[in-house]
Amino acid sequence: MAGWYEISQANDGQYRFVLKAGNSEVILTSELYKAKASALNGIESVQKNSPEDGRYDRLEAKNGKPYFNLKAANHQIIGTSQLYGSEQSRDKGIESVKHNGGSETIKDLTIVT
C-alpha cells in the first residue's frame, strides 16, 4: 500500500501534517503552521523535494540517535523524522520518504463530519 499525508490541528489551532508509510507508520512530521493552506503548501514541497537525495540532512540528536530533516531548495526545513536506533534505520527512513513522498493522497483530519 502506498503512503499518504494526514493534516491535523493542534490544540492551539495551528496545523501540521505527517507523511505515513503504507504500514501507517509516521515517517515525516512538519512544523506547525498558522493556516491550513500553509500546511498544504508544505505537502506540495515534500512531494517536489522528497525524491532528491541532496535535500536530506542526516543528523544526530544530542542523545546520539540519528534522524533527518528534509529541506526545500531554499534550505528551509519541510519536515523532520523520528529518532532512529541506527544510521542504517535512518537511511531506510529516508528511502521510505523518497518512495512515499510523491503520494497525492491527503487525509484531512480537521474536517468534522
Biopython code that builds the backbone (N, CA, C, O; Angstrom):
import numpy as np
from Bio.PDB.StructureBuilder import StructureBuilder

atoms = [
    (1, "MET", "N", (0.843, -1.194, 0.000)),
    (1, "MET", "CA", (0.000, 0.000, 0.000)),
    (1, "MET", "C", (0.879, 1.245, 0.000)),
    (1, "MET", "O", (1.910, 1.292, 0.672)),
    (2, "ALA", "N", (0.468, 2.226, -0.744)),
    (2, "ALA", "CA", (1.211, 3.483, -0.826)),
    (2, "ALA", "C", (0.984, 4.334, 0.416)),
    (2, "ALA", "O", (0.012, 4.144, 1.148)),
    (3, "GLY", "N", (1.888, 5.266, 0.640)),
    (3, "GLY", "CA", (1.764, 6.162, 1.772)),
    (3, "GLY", "C", (0.756, 7.269, 1.522)),
    (3, "GLY", "O", (0.157, 7.355, 0.450)),
    (4, "TRP", "N", (0.579, 8.121, 2.535)),
    (4, "TRP", "CA", (-0.361, 9.233, 2.441)),
    (4, "TRP", "C", (0.011, 10.304, 3.465)),
    (4, "TRP", "O", (0.826, 10.087, 4.362)),
    (5, "TYR", "N", (-0.607, 11.447, 3.298)),
    (5, "TYR", "CA", (-0.445, 12.575, 4.221)),
    (5, "TYR", "C", (-1.688, 12.693, 5.093)),
    (5, "TYR", "O", (-2.800, 12.385, 4.666)),
    (6, "GLU", "N", (-1.474, 13.144, 6.314)),
    (6, "GLU", "CA", (-2.589, 13.485, 7.196)),
    (6, "GLU", "C", (-2.361, 14.888, 7.719)),
    (6, "GLU", "O", (-1.279, 15.210, 8.211)),
    (7, "ILE", "N", (-3.391, 15.726, 7.610)),
    (7, "ILE", "CA", (-3.361, 17.080, 8.191)),
    (7, "ILE", "C", (-4.191, 17.056, 9.459)),
    (7, "ILE", "O", (-5.309, 16.541, 9.473)),
    (8, "SER", "N", (-3.638, 17.616, 10.519)),
    (8, "SER", "CA", (-4.374, 17.696, 11.783)),
    (8, "SER", "C", (-4.192, 19.084, 12.375)),
    (8, "SER", "O", (-3.353, 19.868, 11.932)),
    (9, "GLN", "N", (-4.997, 19.363, 13.381)),
    (9, "GLN", "CA", (-4.960, 20.668, 14.035)),
    (9, "GLN", "C", (-4.580, 20.471, 15.495)),
    (9, "GLN", "O", (-5.166, 19.642, 16.192)),
    (10, "ALA", "N", (-3.594, 21.240, 15.954)),
    (10, "ALA", "CA", (-3.153, 21.192, 17.344)),
    (10, "ALA", "C", (-4.154, 21.927, 18.232)),
    (10, "ALA", "O", (-5.031, 22.637, 17.740)),
    (11, "ASN", "N", (-4.015, 21.750, 19.531)),
    (11, "ASN", "CA", (-4.915, 22.387, 20.491)),
    (11, "ASN", "C", (-4.903, 23.908, 20.390)),
    (11, "ASN", "O", (-5.893, 24.565, 20.716)),
    (12, "ASP", "N", (-3.774, 24.471, 19.935)),
    (12, "ASP", "CA", (-3.691, 25.935, 19.828)),
    (12, "ASP", "C", (-4.204, 26.456, 18.481)),
    (12, "ASP", "O", (-4.072, 27.643, 18.183)),
    (13, "GLY", "N", (-4.793, 25.559, 17.660)),
    (13, "GLY", "CA", (-5.383, 25.974, 16.395)),
    (13, "GLY", "C", (-4.451, 25.904, 15.203)),
    (13, "GLY", "O", (-4.883, 26.109, 14.068)),
    (14, "GLN", "N", (-3.178, 25.618, 15.440)),
    (14, "GLN", "CA", (-2.237, 25.529, 14.330)),
    (14, "GLN", "C", (-2.357, 24.162, 13.642)),
    (14, "GLN", "O", (-2.919, 23.216, 14.196)),
    (15, "TYR", "N", (-1.822, 24.087, 12.437)),
    (15, "TYR", "CA", (-1.927, 22.882, 11.615)),
    (15, "TYR", "C", (-0.564, 22.241, 11.425)),
    (15, "TYR", "O", (0.466, 22.914, 11.439)),
    (16, "ARG", "N", (-0.580, 20.920, 11.245)),
    (16, "ARG", "CA", (0.631, 20.197, 10.909)),
    (16, "ARG", "C", (0.245, 19.050, 10.007)),
    (16, "ARG", "O", (-0.919, 18.652, 9.954)),
    (17, "PHE", "N", (1.215, 18.524, 9.302)),
    (17, "PHE", "CA", (0.968, 17.312, 8.531)),
    (17, "PHE", "C", (2.018, 16.275, 8.870)),
    (17, "PHE", "O", (3.123, 16.595, 9.306)),
    (18, "VAL", "N", (1.650, 15.045, 8.661)),
    (18, "VAL", "CA", (2.590, 13.935, 8.747)),
    (18, "VAL", "C", (2.499, 13.159, 7.438)),
    (18, "VAL", "O", (1.461, 13.135, 6.776)),
    (19, "LEU", "N", (3.599, 12.535, 7.090)),
    (19, "LEU", "CA", (3.630, 11.597, 5.982)),
    (19, "LEU", "C", (3.709, 10.213, 6.589)),
    (19, "LEU", "O", (4.592, 9.923, 7.397)),
    (20, "LYS", "N", (2.778, 9.361, 6.192)),
    (20, "LYS", "CA", (2.761, 7.997, 6.694)),
    (20, "LYS", "C", (3.121, 7.024, 5.580)),
    (20, "LYS", "O", (2.742, 7.208, 4.423)),
    (21, "ALA", "N", (3.857, 5.991, 5.954)),
    (21, "ALA", "CA", (4.175, 4.918, 5.014)),
    (21, "ALA", "C", (2.956, 4.012, 4.879)),
    (21, "ALA", "O", (1.982, 4.150, 5.620)),
    (22, "GLY", "N", (3.019, 3.097, 3.941)),
    (22, "GLY", "CA", (1.905, 2.179, 3.704)),
    (22, "GLY", "C", (1.517, 1.349, 4.905)),
    (22, "GLY", "O", (0.392, 0.854, 4.979)),
    (23, "ASN", "N", (2.449, 1.184, 5.870)),
    (23, "ASN", "CA", (2.155, 0.418, 7.089)),
    (23, "ASN", "C", (1.608, 1.308, 8.211)),
    (23, "ASN", "O", (1.520, 0.873, 9.359)),
    (24, "SER", "N", (1.245, 2.536, 7.886)),
    (24, "SER", "CA", (0.667, 3.543, 8.800)),
    (24, "SER", "C", (1.683, 4.179, 9.749)),
    (24, "SER", "O", (1.297, 4.945, 10.632)),
    (25, "GLU", "N", (2.957, 3.881, 9.588)),
    (25, "GLU", "CA", (3.980, 4.464, 10.449)),
    (25, "GLU", "C", (4.312, 5.884, 9.975)),
    (25, "GLU", "O", (4.488, 6.119, 8.780)),
    (26, "VAL", "N", (4.397, 6.822, 10.918)),
    (26, "VAL", "CA", (4.776, 8.200, 10.595)),
    (26, "VAL", "C", (6.251, 8.221, 10.222)),
    (26, "VAL", "O", (7.101, 7.764, 10.986)),
    (27, "ILE", "N", (6.551, 8.762, 9.031)),
    (27, "ILE", "CA", (7.939, 8.815, 8.583)),
    (27, "ILE", "C", (8.460, 10.247, 8.440)),
    (27, "ILE", "O", (9.662, 10.450, 8.271)),
    (28, "LEU", "N", (7.568, 11.240, 8.507)),
    (28, "LEU", "CA", (7.980, 12.639, 8.429)),
    (28, "LEU", "C", (6.905, 13.491, 9.090)),
    (28, "LEU", "O", (5.711, 13.273, 8.881)),
    (29, "THR", "N", (7.339, 14.466, 9.892)),
    (29, "THR", "CA", (6.422, 15.368, 10.585)),
    (29, "THR", "C", (6.801, 16.804, 10.260)),
    (29, "THR", "O", (7.977, 17.167, 10.276)),
    (30, "SER", "N", (5.790, 17.617, 9.964)),
    (30, "SER", "CA", (6.049, 19.019, 9.626)),
    (30, "SER", "C", (6.143, 19.875, 10.880)),
    (30, "SER", "O", (5.897, 19.417, 11.996)),
    (31, "GLU", "N", (6.505, 21.125, 10.659)),
    (31, "GLU", "CA", (6.409, 22.141, 11.698)),
    (31, "GLU", "C", (4.928, 22.508, 11.859)),
    (31, "GLU", "O", (4.073, 21.984, 11.145)),
    (32, "LEU", "N", (4.639, 23.397, 12.788)),
    (32, "LEU", "CA", (3.272, 23.904, 12.937)),
    (32, "LEU", "C", (3.080, 25.103, 12.016)),
    (32, "LEU", "O", (3.973, 25.937, 11.861)),
    (33, "TYR", "N", (1.907, 25.172, 11.414)),
    (33, "TYR", "CA", (1.550, 26.266, 10.518)),
    (33, "TYR", "C", (0.316, 26.969, 11.069)),
    (33, "TYR", "O", (-0.555, 26.331, 11.662)),
    (34, "LYS", "N", (0.240, 28.286, 10.872)),
    (34, "LYS", "CA", (-0.914, 29.046, 11.343)),
    (34, "LYS", "C", (-2.142, 28.829, 10.467)),
    (34, "LYS", "O", (-3.272, 28.966, 10.937)),
    (35, "ALA", "N", (-1.927, 28.491, 9.197)),
    (35, "ALA", "CA", (-3.048, 28.323, 8.263)),
    (35, "ALA", "C", (-2.983, 26.950, 7.604)),
    (35, "ALA", "O", (-1.901, 26.428, 7.336)),
    (36, "LYS", "N", (-4.148, 26.378, 7.348)),
    (36, "LYS", "CA", (-4.211, 25.086, 6.675)),
    (36, "LYS", "C", (-3.584, 25.171, 5.287)),
    (36, "LYS", "O", (-2.925, 24.229, 4.846)),
    (37, "ALA", "N", (-3.785, 26.287, 4.600)),
    (37, "ALA", "CA", (-3.205, 26.456, 3.265)),
    (37, "ALA", "C", (-1.682, 26.342, 3.309)),
    (37, "ALA", "O", (-1.075, 25.812, 2.378)),
    (38, "SER", "N", (-1.070, 26.827, 4.369)),
    (38, "SER", "CA", (0.383, 26.733, 4.507)),
    (38, "SER", "C", (0.813, 25.277, 4.688)),
    (38, "SER", "O", (1.838, 24.860, 4.147)),
    (39, "ALA", "N", (0.037, 24.508, 5.442)),
    (39, "ALA", "CA", (0.330, 23.084, 5.598)),
    (39, "ALA", "C", (0.210, 22.364, 4.258)),
    (39, "ALA", "O", (1.026, 21.498, 3.942)),
    (40, "LEU", "N", (-0.798, 22.715, 3.477)),
    (40, "LEU", "CA", (-0.957, 22.121, 2.145)),
    (40, "LEU", "C", (0.217, 22.484, 1.238)),
    (40, "LEU", "O", (0.664, 21.658, 0.442)),
    (41, "ASN", "N", (0.714, 23.709, 1.353)),
    (41, "ASN", "CA", (1.908, 24.109, 0.601)),
    (41, "ASN", "C", (3.120, 23.292, 1.035)),
    (41, "ASN", "O", (3.970, 22.945, 0.215)),
    (42, "GLY", "N", (3.193, 22.988, 2.331)),
    (42, "GLY", "CA", (4.273, 22.153, 2.842)),
    (42, "GLY", "C", (4.229, 20.755, 2.240)),
    (42, "GLY", "O", (5.266, 20.189, 1.893)),
    (43, "ILE", "N", (3.036, 20.205, 2.117)),
    (43, "ILE", "CA", (2.876, 18.892, 1.477)),
    (43, "ILE", "C", (3.363, 18.947, 0.030)),
    (43, "ILE", "O", (4.071, 18.050, -0.429)),
    (44, "GLU", "N", (2.981, 19.999, -0.679)),
    (44, "GLU", "CA", (3.441, 20.155, -2.063)),
    (44, "GLU", "C", (4.962, 20.209, -2.130)),
    (44, "GLU", "O", (5.567, 19.683, -3.064)),
    (45, "SER", "N", (5.569, 20.840, -1.148)),
    (45, "SER", "CA", (7.020, 20.939, -1.119)),
    (45, "SER", "C", (7.661, 19.567, -0.872)),
    (45, "SER", "O", (8.691, 19.252, -1.468)),
    (46, "VAL", "N", (7.061, 18.753, -0.001)),
    (46, "VAL", "CA", (7.568, 17.391, 0.204)),
    (46, "VAL", "C", (7.439, 16.595, -1.091)),
    (46, "VAL", "O", (8.369, 15.898, -1.495)),
    (47, "GLN", "N", (6.276, 16.704, -1.742)),
    (47, "GLN", "CA", (6.063, 15.973, -2.994)),
    (47, "GLN", "C", (7.140, 16.336, -4.016)),
    (47, "GLN", "O", (7.610, 15.473, -4.757)),
    (48, "LYS", "N", (7.526, 17.599, -4.056)),
    (48, "LYS", "CA", (8.508, 18.076, -5.032)),
    (48, "LYS", "C", (9.929, 17.694, -4.640)),
    (48, "LYS", "O", (10.711, 17.280, -5.496)),
    (49, "ASN", "N", (10.278, 17.825, -3.362)),
    (49, "ASN", "CA", (11.668, 17.700, -2.920)),
    (49, "ASN", "C", (12.073, 16.312, -2.427)),
    (49, "ASN", "O", (13.263, 15.997, -2.392)),
    (50, "SER", "N", (11.114, 15.487, -2.050)),
    (50, "SER", "CA", (11.458, 14.198, -1.432)),
    (50, "SER", "C", (12.272, 13.257, -2.318)),
    (50, "SER", "O", (13.053, 12.476, -1.776)),
    (51, "PRO", "N", (12.139, 13.281, -3.648)),
    (51, "PRO", "CA", (12.941, 12.350, -4.449)),
    (51, "PRO", "C", (14.445, 12.679, -4.495)),
    (51, "PRO", "O", (15.253, 11.820, -4.846)),
    (52, "GLU", "N", (14.815, 13.906, -4.145)),
    (52, "GLU", "CA", (16.197, 14.357, -4.309)),
    (52, "GLU", "C", (17.029, 14.095, -3.055)),
    (52, "GLU", "O", (16.764, 14.658, -1.993)),
    (53, "ASP", "N", (18.041, 13.228, -3.193)),
    (53, "ASP", "CA", (18.863, 12.846, -2.042)),
    (53, "ASP", "C", (19.547, 14.043, -1.390)),
    (53, "ASP", "O", (19.741, 14.055, -0.175)),
    (54, "GLY", "N", (19.911, 15.040, -2.175)),
    (54, "GLY", "CA", (20.596, 16.209, -1.646)),
    (54, "GLY", "C", (19.737, 17.083, -0.749)),
    (54, "GLY", "O", (20.254, 18.003, -0.115)),
    (55, "ARG", "N", (18.449, 16.821, -0.680)),
    (55, "ARG", "CA", (17.539, 17.606, 0.160)),
    (55, "ARG", "C", (17.481, 17.080, 1.606)),
    (55, "ARG", "O", (16.806, 17.667, 2.452)),
    (56, "TYR", "N", (18.178, 15.991, 1.884)),
    (56, "TYR", "CA", (18.126, 15.380, 3.215)),
    (56, "TYR", "C", (19.384, 15.721, 4.004)),
    (56, "TYR", "O", (20.503, 15.515, 3.535)),
    (57, "ASP", "N", (19.179, 16.246, 5.211)),
    (57, "ASP", "CA", (20.277, 16.430, 6.154)),
    (57, "ASP", "C", (20.257, 15.250, 7.110)),
    (57, "ASP", "O", (19.285, 15.043, 7.836)),
    (58, "ARG", "N", (21.329, 14.483, 7.104)),
    (58, "ARG", "CA", (21.462, 13.334, 8.004)),
    (58, "ARG", "C", (22.147, 13.835, 9.267)),
    (58, "ARG", "O", (23.301, 14.260, 9.237)),
    (59, "LEU", "N", (21.418, 13.779, 10.378)),
    (59, "LEU", "CA", (21.855, 14.427, 11.610)),
    (59, "LEU", "C", (21.897, 13.447, 12.776)),
    (59, "LEU", "O", (21.468, 12.298, 12.672)),
    (60, "GLU", "N", (22.434, 13.948, 13.898)),
    (60, "GLU", "CA", (22.465, 13.173, 15.129)),
    (60, "GLU", "C", (21.967, 14.051, 16.269)),
    (60, "GLU", "O", (22.444, 15.170, 16.461)),
    (61, "ALA", "N", (21.002, 13.531, 17.023)),
    (61, "ALA", "CA", (20.451, 14.274, 18.163)),
    (61, "ALA", "C", (21.477, 14.317, 19.300)),
    (61, "ALA", "O", (22.475, 13.598, 19.267)),
    (62, "LYS", "N", (21.230, 15.150, 20.289)),
    (62, "LYS", "CA", (22.140, 15.274, 21.439)),
    (62, "LYS", "C", (22.339, 13.951, 22.159)),
    (62, "LYS", "O", (23.386, 13.714, 22.761)),
    (63, "ASN", "N", (21.315, 13.078, 22.093)),
    (63, "ASN", "CA", (21.433, 11.780, 22.760)),
    (63, "ASN", "C", (22.111, 10.729, 21.880)),
    (63, "ASN", "O", (22.180, 9.556, 22.247)),
    (64, "GLY", "N", (22.613, 11.159, 20.711)),
    (64, "GLY", "CA", (23.345, 10.263, 19.831)),
    (64, "GLY", "C", (22.502, 9.510, 18.820)),
    (64, "GLY", "O", (23.036, 8.758, 18.004)),
    (65, "LYS", "N", (21.190, 9.704, 18.863)),
    (65, "LYS", "CA", (20.307, 8.984, 17.937)),
    (65, "LYS", "C", (20.245, 9.704, 16.590)),
    (65, "LYS", "O", (20.103, 10.925, 16.542)),
    (66, "PRO", "N", (20.351, 8.943, 15.496)),
    (66, "PRO", "CA", (20.279, 9.548, 14.169)),
    (66, "PRO", "C", (18.851, 9.955, 13.807)),
    (66, "PRO", "O", (17.881, 9.337, 14.245)),
    (67, "TYR", "N", (18.747, 11.006, 13.001)),
    (67, "TYR", "CA", (17.473, 11.448, 12.437)),
    (67, "TYR", "C", (17.788, 12.251, 11.185)),
    (67, "TYR", "O", (18.957, 12.447, 10.851)),
    (68, "PHE", "N", (16.752, 12.721, 10.487)),
    (68, "PHE", "CA", (16.987, 13.533, 9.303)),
    (68, "PHE", "C", (15.961, 14.636, 9.190)),
    (68, "PHE", "O", (14.859, 14.553, 9.731)),
    (69, "ASN", "N", (16.356, 15.674, 8.470)),
    (69, "ASN", "CA", (15.450, 16.747, 8.054)),
    (69, "ASN", "C", (15.376, 16.728, 6.539)),
    (69, "ASN", "O", (16.377, 16.487, 5.864)),
    (70, "LEU", "N", (14.191, 16.981, 6.007)),
    (70, "LEU", "CA", (14.001, 17.194, 4.579)),
    (70, "LEU", "C", (13.902, 18.696, 4.380)),
    (70, "LEU", "O", (13.100, 19.366, 5.029)),
    (71, "LYS", "N", (14.733, 19.227, 3.466)),
    (71, "LYS", "CA", (14.762, 20.668, 3.230)),
    (71, "LYS", "C", (14.323, 20.991, 1.809)),
    (71, "LYS", "O", (14.504, 20.199, 0.885)),
    (72, "ALA", "N", (13.748, 22.165, 1.661)),
    (72, "ALA", "CA", (13.375, 22.685, 0.344)),
    (72, "ALA", "C", (14.614, 23.279, -0.330)),
    (72, "ALA", "O", (15.685, 23.352, 0.274)),
    (73, "ALA", "N", (14.459, 23.697, -1.570)),
    (73, "ALA", "CA", (15.564, 24.294, -2.325)),
    (73, "ALA", "C", (16.113, 25.540, -1.629)),
    (73, "ALA", "O", (17.292, 25.863, -1.773)),
    (74, "ASN", "N", (15.258, 26.243, -0.872)),
    (74, "ASN", "CA", (15.697, 27.449, -0.162)),
    (74, "ASN", "C", (16.303, 27.125, 1.208)),
    (74, "ASN", "O", (16.556, 28.025, 2.008)),
    (75, "HIS", "N", (16.532, 25.839, 1.469)),
    (75, "HIS", "CA", (17.169, 25.334, 2.695)),
    (75, "HIS", "C", (16.275, 25.388, 3.928)),
    (75, "HIS", "O", (16.749, 25.131, 5.034)),
    (76, "GLN", "N", (14.998, 25.714, 3.767)),
    (76, "GLN", "CA", (14.077, 25.676, 4.904)),
    (76, "GLN", "C", (13.660, 24.233, 5.163)),
    (76, "GLN", "O", (13.452, 23.460, 4.228)),
    (77, "ILE", "N", (13.540, 23.879, 6.431)),
    (77, "ILE", "CA", (13.130, 22.526, 6.803)),
    (77, "ILE", "C", (11.650, 22.351, 6.498)),
    (77, "ILE", "O", (10.816, 23.147, 6.929)),
    (78, "ILE", "N", (11.338, 21.302, 5.753)),
    (78, "ILE", "CA", (9.945, 20.974, 5.437)),
    (78, "ILE", "C", (9.402, 19.982, 6.452)),
    (78, "ILE", "O", (8.246, 20.070, 6.865)),
    (79, "GLY", "N", (10.243, 19.039, 6.847)),
    (79, "GLY", "CA", (9.803, 18.009, 7.783)),
    (79, "GLY", "C", (10.982, 17.347, 8.460)),
    (79, "GLY", "O", (12.116, 17.405, 7.983)),
    (80, "THR", "N", (10.685, 16.712, 9.593)),
    (80, "THR", "CA", (11.693, 16.058, 10.419)),
    (80, "THR", "C", (11.248, 14.636, 10.708)),
    (80, "THR", "O", (10.059, 14.361, 10.870)),
    (81, "SER", "N", (12.215, 13.742, 10.770)),
    (81, "SER", "CA", (11.918, 12.342, 11.060)),
    (81, "SER", "C", (11.869, 12.098, 12.561)),
    (81, "SER", "O", (12.142, 12.985, 13.370)),
    (82, "GLN", "N", (11.519, 10.891, 12.898)),
    (82, "GLN", "CA", (11.643, 10.418, 14.269)),
    (82, "GLN", "C", (13.127, 10.185, 14.563)),
    (82, "GLN", "O", (13.962, 10.324, 13.669)),
    (83, "LEU", "N", (13.456, 9.837, 15.793)),
    (83, "LEU", "CA", (14.812, 9.416, 16.140)),
    (83, "LEU", "C", (14.919, 7.921, 15.868)),
    (83, "LEU", "O", (14.005, 7.155, 16.171)),
    (84, "TYR", "N", (16.039, 7.523, 15.299)),
    (84, "TYR", "CA", (16.250, 6.129, 14.936)),
    (84, "TYR", "C", (17.318, 5.494, 15.820)),
    (84, "TYR", "O", (18.117, 6.194, 16.442)),
    (85, "GLY", "N", (17.324, 4.170, 15.870)),
    (85, "GLY", "CA", (18.293, 3.432, 16.677)),
    (85, "GLY", "C", (19.643, 3.274, 16.004)),
    (85, "GLY", "O", (20.634, 2.970, 16.669)),
    (86, "SER", "N", (19.698, 3.478, 14.684)),
    (86, "SER", "CA", (20.953, 3.324, 13.958)),
    (86, "SER", "C", (20.922, 4.182, 12.697)),
    (86, "SER", "O", (19.861, 4.608, 12.241)),
    (87, "GLU", "N", (22.110, 4.425, 12.146)),
    (87, "GLU", "CA", (22.198, 5.167, 10.893)),
    (87, "GLU", "C", (21.537, 4.376, 9.765)),
    (87, "GLU", "O", (20.924, 4.961, 8.872)),
    (88, "GLN", "N", (21.657, 3.065, 9.803)),
    (88, "GLN", "CA", (21.035, 2.214, 8.784)),
    (88, "GLN", "C", (19.514, 2.374, 8.815)),
    (88, "GLN", "O", (18.882, 2.468, 7.762)),
    (89, "SER", "N", (18.924, 2.407, 10.006)),
    (89, "SER", "CA", (17.474, 2.604, 10.133)),
    (89, "SER", "C", (17.076, 3.978, 9.622)),
    (89, "SER", "O", (16.065, 4.120, 8.935)),
    (90, "ARG", "N", (17.871, 4.996, 9.958)),
    (90, "ARG", "CA", (17.591, 6.351, 9.467)),
    (90, "ARG", "C", (17.617, 6.378, 7.942)),
    (90, "ARG", "O", (16.748, 6.982, 7.313)),
    (91, "ASP", "N", (18.610, 5.728, 7.350)),
    (91, "ASP", "CA", (18.723, 5.728, 5.893)),
    (91, "ASP", "C", (17.538, 4.998, 5.249)),
    (91, "ASP", "O", (17.103, 5.368, 4.159)),
    (92, "LYS", "N", (17.021, 3.972, 5.913)),
    (92, "LYS", "CA", (15.809, 3.306, 5.425)),
    (92, "LYS", "C", (14.615, 4.250, 5.524)),
    (92, "LYS", "O", (13.735, 4.233, 4.663)),
    (93, "GLY", "N", (14.580, 5.078, 6.578)),
    (93, "GLY", "CA", (13.530, 6.086, 6.714)),
    (93, "GLY", "C", (13.567, 7.087, 5.572)),
    (93, "GLY", "O", (12.524, 7.469, 5.040)),
    (94, "ILE", "N", (14.765, 7.512, 5.195)),
    (94, "ILE", "CA", (14.907, 8.437, 4.063)),
    (94, "ILE", "C", (14.388, 7.779, 2.789)),
    (94, "ILE", "O", (13.665, 8.410, 2.018)),
    (95, "GLU", "N", (14.748, 6.529, 2.564)),
    (95, "GLU", "CA", (14.271, 5.825, 1.373)),
    (95, "GLU", "C", (12.750, 5.718, 1.382)),
    (95, "GLU", "O", (12.116, 5.795, 0.329)),
    (96, "SER", "N", (12.164, 5.541, 2.559)),
    (96, "SER", "CA", (10.707, 5.465, 2.666)),
    (96, "SER", "C", (10.059, 6.797, 2.305)),
    (96, "SER", "O", (9.026, 6.819, 1.636)),
    (97, "VAL", "N", (10.658, 7.916, 2.743)),
    (97, "VAL", "CA", (10.128, 9.234, 2.388)),
    (97, "VAL", "C", (10.279, 9.457, 0.886)),
    (97, "VAL", "O", (9.375, 9.991, 0.243)),
    (98, "LYS", "N", (11.411, 9.050, 0.328)),
    (98, "LYS", "CA", (11.592, 9.179, -1.123)),
    (98, "LYS", "C", (10.510, 8.403, -1.865)),
    (98, "LYS", "O", (9.967, 8.881, -2.862)),
    (99, "HIS", "N", (10.198, 7.208, -1.377)),
    (99, "HIS", "CA", (9.211, 6.332, -2.022)),
    (99, "HIS", "C", (7.780, 6.846, -1.841)),
    (99, "HIS", "O", (6.988, 6.822, -2.783)),
    (100, "ASN", "N", (7.450, 7.309, -0.638)),
    (100, "ASN", "CA", (6.072, 7.696, -0.311)),
    (100, "ASN", "C", (5.782, 9.181, -0.461)),
    (100, "ASN", "O", (4.616, 9.576, -0.484)),
    (101, "GLY", "N", (6.812, 10.013, -0.563)),
    (101, "GLY", "CA", (6.628, 11.466, -0.589)),
    (101, "GLY", "C", (5.833, 11.984, -1.764)),
    (101, "GLY", "O", (5.220, 13.047, -1.669)),
    (102, "GLY", "N", (5.827, 11.267, -2.859)),
    (102, "GLY", "CA", (5.086, 11.701, -4.031)),
    (102, "GLY", "C", (3.597, 11.427, -3.969)),
    (102, "GLY", "O", (2.863, 11.765, -4.897)),
    (103, "SER", "N", (3.144, 10.817, -2.884)),
    (103, "SER", "CA", (1.723, 10.484, -2.749)),
    (103, "SER", "C", (0.854, 11.724, -2.884)),
    (103, "SER", "O", (1.195, 12.798, -2.388)),
    (104, "GLU", "N", (-0.264, 11.558, -3.556)),
    (104, "GLU", "CA", (-1.223, 12.655, -3.677)),
    (104, "GLU", "C", (-2.421, 12.467, -2.748)),
    (104, "GLU", "O", (-3.359, 13.264, -2.765)),
    (105, "THR", "N", (-2.384, 11.411, -1.940)),
    (105, "THR", "CA", (-3.465, 11.141, -1.001)),
    (105, "THR", "C", (-3.276, 11.988, 0.250)),
    (105, "THR", "O", (-2.251, 11.897, 0.926)),
    (106, "ILE", "N", (-4.275, 12.814, 0.550)),
    (106, "ILE", "CA", (-4.245, 13.683, 1.730)),
    (106, "ILE", "C", (-5.513, 13.426, 2.532)),
    (106, "ILE", "O", (-6.627, 13.615, 2.044)),
    (107, "LYS", "N", (-5.322, 12.997, 3.757)),
    (107, "LYS", "CA", (-6.456, 12.766, 4.661)),
    (107, "LYS", "C", (-6.527, 13.963, 5.605)),
    (107, "LYS", "O", (-5.622, 14.198, 6.406)),
    (108, "ASP", "N", (-7.609, 14.704, 5.494)),
    (108, "ASP", "CA", (-7.782, 15.920, 6.297)),
    (108, "ASP", "C", (-8.549, 15.558, 7.570)),
    (108, "ASP", "O", (-9.763, 15.354, 7.548)),
    (109, "LEU", "N", (-7.808, 15.484, 8.679)),
    (109, "LEU", "CA", (-8.410, 15.126, 9.961)),
    (109, "LEU", "C", (-9.026, 16.320, 10.659)),
    (109, "LEU", "O", (-9.540, 16.190, 11.769)),
    (110, "THR", "N", (-8.983, 17.498, 10.019)),
    (110, "THR", "CA", (-9.558, 18.695, 10.631)),
    (110, "THR", "C", (-11.032, 18.849, 10.274)),
    (110, "THR", "O", (-11.732, 19.677, 10.857)),
    (111, "ILE", "N", (-11.503, 18.055, 9.320)),
    (111, "ILE", "CA", (-12.913, 18.141, 8.893)),
    (111, "ILE", "C", (-13.763, 17.291, 9.820)),
    (111, "ILE", "O", (-13.568, 16.079, 9.922)),
    (112, "VAL", "N", (-14.692, 17.925, 10.482)),
    (112, "VAL", "CA", (-15.589, 17.214, 11.394)),
    (112, "VAL", "C", (-16.861, 16.869, 10.629)),
    (112, "VAL", "O", (-17.498, 17.730, 10.022)),
    (113, "THR", "N", (-17.212, 15.593, 10.675)),
    (113, "THR", "CA", (-18.423, 15.169, 9.943)),
    (113, "THR", "C", (-19.592, 15.006, 10.864)),
    (113, "THR", "O", (-20.685, 14.657, 10.418)),
]
sb = StructureBuilder()
sb.init_structure("model")
sb.init_model(0)
sb.init_chain("A")
sb.init_seg("    ")
for serial, (resi, resn, name, xyz) in enumerate(atoms, 1):
    if name == "N":
        sb.init_residue(resn, " ", resi, " ")
    sb.init_atom(name, np.array(xyz, "f"), 0.0, 1.0, " ", f" {name:<3s}", serial, name[0])
structure = sb.get_structure()
